[in-house]
């Protein structure tokens, strides 16, 4: 696989501490020509599911040979394994805690490597910052073209993430909220494919909390400012939004992840 020279970073570190800059410093010390792209550092602290969905949504838009580093790692320093995943002509580096499971389960052929070769790590390893001391240097070496199979041994038992899936209950489709974006849009685990039987019928009803919506809009501007709507967003998932507002505020909830969403026919 030809490397693109691009390394992406997805973490829950936020922007107020030097942690992200330290990772970039390690990468650039090994590969000064690396192009580092921040996907986000605003993943909810410790939310492996949220981080995994963001990585899955974003990675396909990068060139083949890109290295994607994910550090949402509440078990850092424990017995959880550091891994690299090779699939779909991309490489993923991070903890084996389910973070890459959304990517792994959708790929055909892939290889998963337990990172054990310490010569590709920093010399001193902190038990609380593997992002800097293991994942960043490994990613830098990979971006230079190092054979990933030199980094450790193949494994076939990565930790799975118990991703919630929509299910049918009688004639209803029941899903849930998996993420809230910067704009307050509520993103569900219900995809366009899940919705297709309902889109072909009249009398569509979407319920979330006390909110009831009776159609799927095409754009945010399909309703008046301040009004709620449902639409299929850019990731092909059902979203609940408010035109020029925040859906989370409209529902009176700040934390809505896990909230049930019901799609039914009247």
Steps between C-alpha positions, in 0.01 A plus 500: 500500500642837398482746788334838451716677759181605680433419866162579654437546871176434686505537878301605804783727619330834440694813406607647833789263579829431320426132433410532131803720435724241667370228269561721198850580624583129524363435151694788346820401678484166319346619172545876453311482170187346650174682436295485818124548481287546811168323455389605847626523857155567641375143535309469826755389760525122503227448237645217292176464307493866399865499397457181300203637308689820417804312369280272291313799356813699414771260386361409157546858378877483545739364237602136505804442718393746770578412862219569749587534868218468751550564870185463703662278755350486851687172558843645422774317688286193559532162327309624194715457191636773272410406143529594137223414254560470125193509283345677203849636414512697825685445828357558847707526817367509854372295793325166463192610692241493223593843362567359153222241511260710287772498232599135546147361476431673168821395326564181308865398508694661781797430721524588868839524664575501870767771532786339690817616328629767737767633268220689327385658828658780702772382734312599814137391524256670734218272620259792459591634155529230236372750245831682517734211581365213286231605252661822373844348427347186346285717274802706398698190406205363304468830313863458393419163347606258774350155443218473756574130551833600657310672782371188675300184448169438326196443717148393406311590818468879520270634767157565358290802580141434595366743242126558535303400192144599408243225540142435402232497769168401349477739203722764660871562452682572825841666498695728727719807509870426452650849478429871522704722270636850555180657371279308740373268227396165642642212296335161529604147409215481247630511143332578170493126433317435828250772411434393143180298572357799687599757239286323244188523719278785608438596861861495620546595866830546685498521880787597727432602857189716488569613145290368210598565137287396205733515202856472381632836382767547237680807642508689828327791327190293427351626827484843660785619719480350846284209383608133533533260211622155406726438202753256366836663558828489312598173669177337376362482854172638627555830683276711716583868465368851551532762228746758641480335841606203708281192513642407840371826646164456330461163673608648831785252524874559497596133493284307256730215393306177541158666477254283309378610157187335362394504135147385430211535262180669610 
